[in-house]
């Protein structure tokens, strides 16, 4: 009787393990299908965002026009805000007394702004490519002092990711991303 009970318990355990394995495989298939259909950047969530910025060298040492793309999430989808700020030959104005601090580019004149563009998988791939391309530009450039030039940056809200290349070169993936956001 004990042998039959022991065999029955072992059989139930093996059957239960096999059932869990089938459920696990089904879950993995569903997750991989979802990953193929919906591209996402897990680093960007409700609390963290990434800012991609490019400032040209139109005005020499005072910089130039700045294009800013902020990537953020509502917890489900990714969105982008795009802003273009105009440069000037004049030095930037100092902050007013008791003024709430602004980001460096917000002291420039705002030319255009596009808010909350929902990103598709191609645009998300462009974001990833832009970050990788800027990283490659940075590590493949010699470091030397400069007074003017193109400035390309990627900065996360929590400052755990900062990539700045100055003086930099053309950032093609950023330009492609900007074009895809502004032409909607």
C-alpha positions, 0 to 999 in steps of 0.5 A: 500500500505504501509503495502504491501511495509513493508511486502515485505521489511521484507520478503527480509531481512529475505530471505537475512539473511537465504541466508547468514547463508547457505553461512556461514555454507558452508564456515565452512564445507570447512574450517573444511575439509581443517583443517582435510586434512592439519595440520598447526601451525599458530604461524609459518609464514613468519616472525616467526619460531621455533627452537627445539634444543637438546644438549647431555651431552657427554662431561660433563660441555662443553655439547655435540653434538647438534641437531637443527631443525628450523621450518619455513614457506614460507607463504603457507607450513611449512619446516624444516632445520636440523643441527648436530653440534659436541661437544668437550672436549675443551671449545668453542673458543671465537668470533673473533674481529669484527665477526658477532655474531653467534648462540651459536651452530654455534661455534661448528663443523658442522657435517651434514645439511639438508635444506628445508624439506617440512613437512607433517601432521604427522611431524607437529603433531610431532612438536606439540607433541615435544613442549608439551612434553618439556613443560611437562618435564619442569614443572614436573622437580625439579629445581636444579643447575647442571654442566652437563646434557642434554639441550632441548630447544624450542625458537621462532624467536621473543622470545615470546616462550622460553622453556628450560629444563636443566638438562633434560631427553630423549625427545622422540618426538624430536627424532622421528621428527629428525628421520622422517626428516633425513630419507627422 
